[in-house]
């Protein structure tokens, strides 16, 4: 009989990566709003950079989630 530890590890790992991505995107948004408040004329550049960074964080979270799914299905 197989133990459920790999499943538990995959579930915990996916949850931790989801939390990490949420905190990361929140930090990016917070820093972008502070920067726009200080320099409103640079809002377009700041928003563009924030969107790119949020996309990179989401990509890393999705990649880690896929790895967790592969572990879970093994």
WOZINOR-V341267 format. One record per residue. BURIAL is # if it has 24 or more other C-alpha atoms within 12 Angstrom, else .. D_LAST is the distance of its C-alpha to the last C-alpha in whole Angstrom. Layout:
BEGIN
burial = {BURIAL & BURIAL}
d_last = {D_LAST & D_LAST}
END
This chain:
BEGIN
burial = {. & . & . & . & . & . & . & . & . & # & # & . & # & # & . & . & # & # & . & . & # & . & . & . & # & . & . & # & . & . & . & # & . & . & . & . & . & . & . & . & . & . & . & . & . & # & # & . & . & # & . & . & . & # & . & . & # & # & . & . & # & . & . & # & # & . & . & # & . & . & . & . & . & .}
d_last = {15 & 12 & 13 & 12 & 12 & 9 & 10 & 13 & 13 & 11 & 13 & 16 & 15 & 15 & 19 & 20 & 20 & 21 & 24 & 25 & 25 & 27 & 29 & 29 & 31 & 33 & 34 & 35 & 37 & 39 & 40 & 41 & 43 & 45 & 45 & 46 & 49 & 50 & 51 & 51 & 52 & 49 & 46 & 45 & 44 & 42 & 41 & 39 & 38 & 36 & 35 & 33 & 32 & 30 & 29 & 27 & 26 & 24 & 23 & 21 & 20 & 18 & 17 & 15 & 14 & 12 & 11 & 10 & 9 & 6 & 5 & 6 & 4 & 0}
END
